[in-house]
Amino acid sequence: MSGADGFVLRPARAGEGAQLFEVTRLSVAGLAKGAYSPAQIEGWMGARTPATYEGLIAKGGVTVAECEGLIVGFVDAEPGEVTRLFLVPEAAGAGLGARLLEIGIDRARRGHAGPIKVEATVNAEGFYRRHGFRRVGTGNFSHGIGGDPIAVVLMEL
């Protein structure tokens, strides 16, 4: 699927784990720096590796956004939860996050009748709120591997 904005949305393919790792790293470094300390940003990736993302790809729930052949964002979801949504800073503000979130919500609804959850980074709370999510609490990111705890806003749609 492609849009007039030049983004192509498609399922992630085996071998793209390094690119998803890099999108996550760049997103955190560029978009979360005002909401988290430099030490948290530096340790964010913890023990994640490109292989971590290859495992996510193998599960079949990751959709990537490409622009001019480069992956610039992705979303991952499981029944009842949008688990990851990251964009490189240069792609933020172009409507891509909303398109990926729509895909994530659709995937999270499959086989699930209750509310859709997201653990939003502090800097992304407003984005999710604009798309109908409401705050239900706070906590620490539960899908991470290693690194210091990352404070998140627990939200539901």
N, C-alpha and C positions, 0 to 999 in steps of 0.2 A: 504494500500500500504506500502511496506517495502523495505528497501534498504540493500545493502551489508554492509553499515556502521552501521547497527544495529538499525537505527531509524525506527519507525513505524509511518506513517502519517495517521491520521483518523479524522473524524468529532469529535468535542468536544461533550461531553455528559453532560446532566443535573447533577448537583452535583459536577462538576469539577471547579466551580468558584473560590474556595479557592486556588486551585493549579495554576490557571491562574494568580490570584492576586499575588501569591508568585513568579512565574516566572517573572512577570513584576517588582516586587520589587527588586529581585536579579539581574535582567538584568540592571536596572538603577543603582543600588548601585555598581555593578562591572564593567560595560562597559561605563557608562556615566560620571564617576567621574572625568575624566580629562578634560571634556568639560563644566561642570557645577559646580557651587559653592557647597560647603557642605550644605548650607542652601537650595539651590534649590533641591538637591538630597533628603534631609530629607523631604521636603514638596511636593515632586513629586507626591506621591500617593493622596494627597489632601483628598477629601471626598470619594475616591473610597473604596469599600468594596468587599468582595467576591460576594455579591449580585449584584454589578455592572457587574461583569463578567458573572454571571448567566443570566442576561438580554441579554448580547451579545450572549451567547450560545443559548438562546431561539430563537434568530433571525435566527439561522442556518447557519451563515457565518464564523464560527470559525473552523479552522483546527489545531489540536495539533500534536506535535511530541513527541513520547514516546521513551524512551530508558530504557530497563530493567524494564518496568512497571511504570516509573516515567515520568511525563510530563516535558520536558526540553525546550520547545519552542512552540510558536503558531503564527498564522497569522489570521487576520480578514480583510475582504474587503466588500465593497458595490459597486454598479455600479459607475465606474469612479474613484475609489480611493482605495488604499491599506491603511487601517486605522490604523492597529497595526501589528507590527512584533517584537516579543521579544524572546530572547534566554537566558538561564542561561549562565553565563560566561564560564563555563566548556564545553559547547556545541559550543561555537563560534570558527570559524576557521576550522570547519570540513565539510563545504559545506551545512550544514543544513539550514542556512539562505537563501542561493540561492534556495534550494528546496522549502522552504516555500514561498519565494517571487514569484516563478513561479506559485504556487497555488493561491496566492493572486492576481497576475496579471490576471490570467485566470478568476477568480471570478469577478474581477473588470471590465473585458471586457463584461461580460454577460449583455445584454441590454444596452450597452453603446458603441458608435462608436468613441468618441473623445479621447483625450489624457488621460492617466492614471496618476492620481496625487498621491503624497505621501508628508506628512509633516515629513521630516526626522529630527531626532535629529542631533545636530551638529556633534556628534561623528560618526554618521552613513552616513553622506553625501558621503564619498568615496565608501562605499559599494553600495549605490544606483547608483552612477555614473558608477561604474564598470559593472552594469547591465543595462546600457543604459539610465538611467534617467539623465535629465539635470536640473540645477538650474534655476528657473524662478523668485525667490524672497526670501524674509525672512518674518517671522511672528512669531506668538505664536501658540502653539499647541491648536487646536480648539475642540478637542474631550475630553478634560480633565474635571474633576469635582473638583472644589475647588483648593486650593493650589496657589502658586505664578505662574505667567505666565512662560511658558517654551519656550525659543527661539527655533525655528525650521527653517530648510531650505525648502522652497517650491520647489518641483521638479515635473517634468513631464516626461513621457515616450512617 
